[in-house]
């Protein structure tokens, strides 16, 4: 699979997400993981990489999706840039 996040992560991007007060720290960790990994990630891959329960990951990626910070494409998750 081609790498989709080819640009380096800027400090402005990180700050925009990490300073979001209504996101849990674990949601922020998932966003950072999605943003810095070279390939899109399944919920299971995210759970394995971050040593989290898959049900927790499912809930947290939905929260990211609701804030337009992640999207699901063909069964895998991608980080979206903060707007």
QUIRA-V943074 format. One record per backbone hydrogen bond with DSSP energy under -1.0 kcal/mol. CO is the residue of the C=O (numbers start at 0). NH is the residue of the N-H. E is the energy in kcal/mol with one decimal. If there is no record, write none. Layout:
co=CO nh=NH e=E
co=CO nh=NH e=E
This chain:
co=3 nh=5 e=-1.1
co=9 nh=13 e=-2.2
co=10 nh=14 e=-2.8
co=11 nh=15 e=-2.5
co=12 nh=16 e=-1.9
co=13 nh=17 e=-3.3
co=14 nh=18 e=-2.2
co=16 nh=19 e=-1.6
co=19 nh=22 e=-1.2
co=23 nh=27 e=-2.0
co=24 nh=28 e=-2.2
co=25 nh=29 e=-1.9
co=26 nh=30 e=-2.3
co=27 nh=31 e=-2.5
co=28 nh=32 e=-2.5
co=29 nh=33 e=-2.8
co=30 nh=34 e=-2.5
co=31 nh=35 e=-2.3
co=32 nh=36 e=-1.7
co=40 nh=76 e=-3.5
co=41 nh=45 e=-2.4
co=42 nh=46 e=-2.6
co=43 nh=47 e=-2.8
co=44 nh=48 e=-2.6
co=45 nh=49 e=-2.4
co=46 nh=51 e=-2.4
co=52 nh=56 e=-2.2
co=53 nh=57 e=-2.4
co=54 nh=58 e=-1.8
co=55 nh=59 e=-2.5
co=56 nh=60 e=-2.9
co=57 nh=61 e=-1.4
co=58 nh=62 e=-1.5
co=59 nh=63 e=-2.0
co=60 nh=64 e=-2.6
co=61 nh=65 e=-2.3
co=62 nh=66 e=-1.2
co=63 nh=68 e=-3.1
co=64 nh=67 e=-1.6
co=68 nh=79 e=-2.7
co=70 nh=77 e=-2.4
co=72 nh=75 e=-1.6
co=75 nh=72 e=-3.0
co=76 nh=40 e=-1.9
co=77 nh=70 e=-2.2
